[in-house]
Each structure stands twice: as structure tokens, then as C-alpha cells.
Amino acid sequence: MSRTDTIRFRHHQAVLVAAIVALIGALPLATAEWYLLPVLLVPLAVAVWAWRGGTEADARGLRLTALAGGRRIPWERVVTLATDPRGRAVARLDDGQQVVLPAVRATDLPRLVEATGQSLPDSR
């Protein structure tokens, strides 16, 4: 793997499709009265989260994006990559903080480790 490769983990696109269907389904309710218009914000927020949120990993570090923000974590700060009881991938940082990696599952950890330029030891 070259040093310029970036591995991207995104939420399943079915979430985005479901949010769009929910947005269309909420239109009759939201247009019935003016005070029901905020109902449209829920499926809209889910659609933006599904489209934007995720994790990118390259040789320099991790880039986490969510609904309204993002964060860059260099590999030097990552002490270990592990999973939590819910099957999500987490990065434990050098300051003791534990960060959930959006859209990364436990089964994706080998691909994530490859982004560091290293490889996992053989599991024999």
C-alpha cells in the first residue's frame, strides 16, 4: 500500500435512502400547519449525517467526520485500536480518552491498521 492511500469508512447508504423516504413521507404532515415544519428537520439531519459522517484513515492519521464537525487525530496519539461491547471500533488515545470511530465496525479493524502502513501479525 502506498503512503498516499486513504481508506474511507462510511455509513451504509440505505440509511440515506431511508432518511429521504422519511423526508418525503413527512412533507404532508409538515405542510398541514406552519408549526409542524420543524418535523422535516429530523429526517434532514439523519440524511446529512449519513451522507457526511464517517472515518478516513491514511498514513498520517485518522479524520473523523460527523453531522456538524470533524476531527483529525494523528497516529502518534493513538495508543491502541479496539472494539467496544457494541461492536464498534474505538481508538484509545495517549491522554486516556476513548474515541468511537464513526462507521467503522470491529470487522474493519484489519483494513484500518493497513492505513498505518503496518500489517497485522499472522493469526495462526
Backbone hydrogen bonds, N-H to C=O, Kabsch-Sander energy under -0.5 kcal/mol:
donor,donor_aa,acceptor,acceptor_aa,energy
5,D,2,S,-1.3
7,I,57,A,-3.1
8,R,6,T,-0.5
9,F,55,T,-3.2
11,H,53,G,-0.8
15,V,12,H,-1.6
16,L,12,H,-0.6
17,V,13,Q,-2.1
18,A,14,A,-2.5
19,A,15,V,-2.2
20,I,16,L,-2.1
21,V,17,V,-2.4
22,A,18,A,-2.5
23,L,19,A,-2.3
24,I,20,I,-2.3
25,G,21,V,-2.6
26,A,22,A,-1.8
27,L,23,L,-0.8
27,L,24,I,-0.6
30,A,26,A,-2.9
31,T,27,L,-2.1
32,A,28,P,-0.5
32,A,29,L,-1.0
33,E,29,L,-0.7
36,L,33,E,-1.4
37,L,34,W,-1.3
39,V,36,L,-1.7
40,L,37,L,-1.9
41,L,38,P,-1.4
42,V,38,P,-0.5
42,V,39,V,-0.8
44,L,40,L,-1.6
45,A,41,L,-2.6
46,V,42,V,-2.1
47,A,43,P,-2.2
48,V,44,L,-2.2
49,W,45,A,-2.4
50,A,46,V,-2.5
51,W,47,A,-2.1
52,R,48,V,-2.7
53,G,49,W,-2.5
54,G,65,T,-2.2
55,T,9,F,-2.1
56,E,63,R,-2.4
57,A,7,I,-2.6
58,D,61,G,-2.2
59,A,3,R,-0.7
62,L,73,I,-3.3
63,R,56,E,-2.8
64,L,71,R,-3.1
65,T,54,G,-2.7
66,A,69,G,-2.8
71,R,64,L,-2.5
73,I,62,L,-3.0
75,W,60,R,-1.5
77,R,74,P,-1.6
78,V,74,P,-0.6
78,V,75,W,-0.8
79,V,77,R,-0.6
79,V,92,R,-3.2
80,T,92,R,-1.4
82,A,90,V,-2.6
84,D,88,R,-2.1
87,G,84,D,-2.2
89,A,104,V,-2.1
90,V,82,A,-3.0
91,A,99,V,-2.8
92,R,80,T,-2.8
92,R,90,V,-0.5
93,L,91,A,-0.6
93,L,97,Q,-3.2
94,D,77,R,-2.0
96,G,93,L,-1.8
99,V,91,A,-2.8
101,L,89,A,-2.6
104,V,101,L,-1.8
105,R,103,A,-0.6
106,A,87,G,-1.7
108,D,105,R,-1.4
109,L,106,A,-1.3
112,L,108,D,-1.9
113,V,109,L,-2.5
114,E,110,P,-1.8
115,A,111,R,-0.9
115,A,112,L,-0.5
116,T,113,V,-1.5
117,G,114,E,-1.8
118,Q,113,V,-0.9
124,R,122,D,-1.1
